[in-house]
Every structure is written in structure tokens, then in C-alpha cells.
Amino acid sequence: MNRLTALAPKKLKITAEHLRQFWEEDESYFVTSAQNNNAHQILRESIVAQAVNMMVAVHLQLCTDLPVATEVNKGADRAIDYFYGDWWQADPNDRRNLDKSLPSSERSIIWTAPYLYGVLLCALADRWNDVMHLSNWIDESIMPEFRFELNSDALSVFYIYLASKLRSKPLLRESEMAEFIRNSRSKAAKLLLDVLNCSLSKSQRDFDNALIRSLKHAEKHEIEDVSSLKYWVAIPQSAIWLIAERNGLSFPVVPPNLDALVLRRETVFTLS
């Protein structure tokens, strides 16, 4: 059984040919828009997400001829440019979404998804200095981002906590954030907190148990049968797994349905 079949047979309705055509059209549109200084926030976020979708397609053995190393590095570069580029300065709406110097009442920073996708892509590419670079952008001024896909305040706080752990210097509110998550009603956030902390403490048994608990919850409550492949798998758990791997831990033996949820270097770079 391949990983795609392990997720759900109905997902086989999406073909590699359709995905490739869609990605090529998106890439062309983004490049043209960027050349015309018309690539705004939502397009730049979506092009980073597209790189994640490509990695998911390879992981699920849906696409077998993608230049993985090229695409993962391109996606990582675009995630870094999302945060550190100057593309947003000319447009008032883009500036409101990315300019940390604006007063809090005049800005609405959009960072969570591009940050998480960037961490995943940089980690897959073994670019850990860039993981830290991305995380350093998340500073004391960044507040939780309330978007519908996060479903809870605690999940947004968790991603700030994740950045704190990956920064060159932790945020002052790190312990306060951990306490907030533990006292929240979000089981997803609390499970992710446990997995991350176990990955950092380098306890194999504790990590195995925490990851399996989190994946079971994600499979039941978070995985969606939609056209965007990134919702078919567990993106935050995949990013945390790469952190654990870097800390010398091994991937646990899990059933095929849970195995299929986690992107790993050996499941993505099989084509490289």
C-alpha cells in the first residue's frame, strides 16, 4: 500500500497531470505578477503554499517526476523573501500585512502559514540557519494571528512558541505562552506543545508517544478532503519531526494511515 492509498482511496481522483498543469499556471502567473510589481501578499503566501503542496504530492507518491531539490529550495527562498523582502512597501494593504513598525492599531500581520510552510521547506532542505532566520522575524511585537484555519487562539500562540524555540534567542514570553497553551481548551495545541518539547528534550519514548497522540488527533479532526494537498497531511507535526530528526531521534513505527501524514526527508527526496 502506498502512502496515498493509506490516506483515503477517494483522494485518488486527483491526478498528477492536473496538479502539474495547475502548478505551471500558478508559477507563470506569479512570475509575471512579480515582474510587474503586482505580486501582493495573498499571492506570495499561496506560492509558498504551492511548494508545500508539491512536497506533499511527492511524499504521497502521486507525482514521480518533480525536481524536488529545486522546488523545495525555491519555496524556501520565497518564504524568506515573504518576510525579509521589500515587495510590500509600495502597497498600503501589503504594508499593513507585513510592516512590524506600524502601530498595532494600523496593522494586521499575516505570518502564521507562511512561517510554518517556510520552516517545513527550509528544514526539508536542511537549511537550518534559514529556519533560525525565519524564526528571528517573529519577535516580541508579533501577536497571535486569528485566522479561520487556526480554529483557536492557542494554536496561533503555539506557532509563536515554536518560533521562540527556533530563534537565536528565545522570546521573553516563552514560558508564559507554554502555560497559556496548557491551560487552553485546544487539544490540538496542547498535543503539538508536547510533541515539540519532547523533540527538544531528545527523549525517544516520550517523543514517540506524543507524536502518535498528536497524529491520531489530527487524523480525526484536522485532515481535510479538499483540493489543496497540504490539508491531506499533518504539516506542523511534519515540521516538528524534522526538528526531532536533527536532534538525533528516530521516526516511530506507526500504522500506514499515520505514517502517510508525516512528510520526511526520505519520503520527499526519493526522486533527487
Helices and strands as residue ranges (DSSP letters): H 3-7, G 9-13, H 16-35, H 41-59, H 68-84, G 87-90, H 92-98, G 104-106, H 112-124, H 128-137, G 148-150, H 153-166, H 174-182, H 187-201, H 204-221, G 229-232, H 235-246, H 256-259, H 265-268, G 269-271
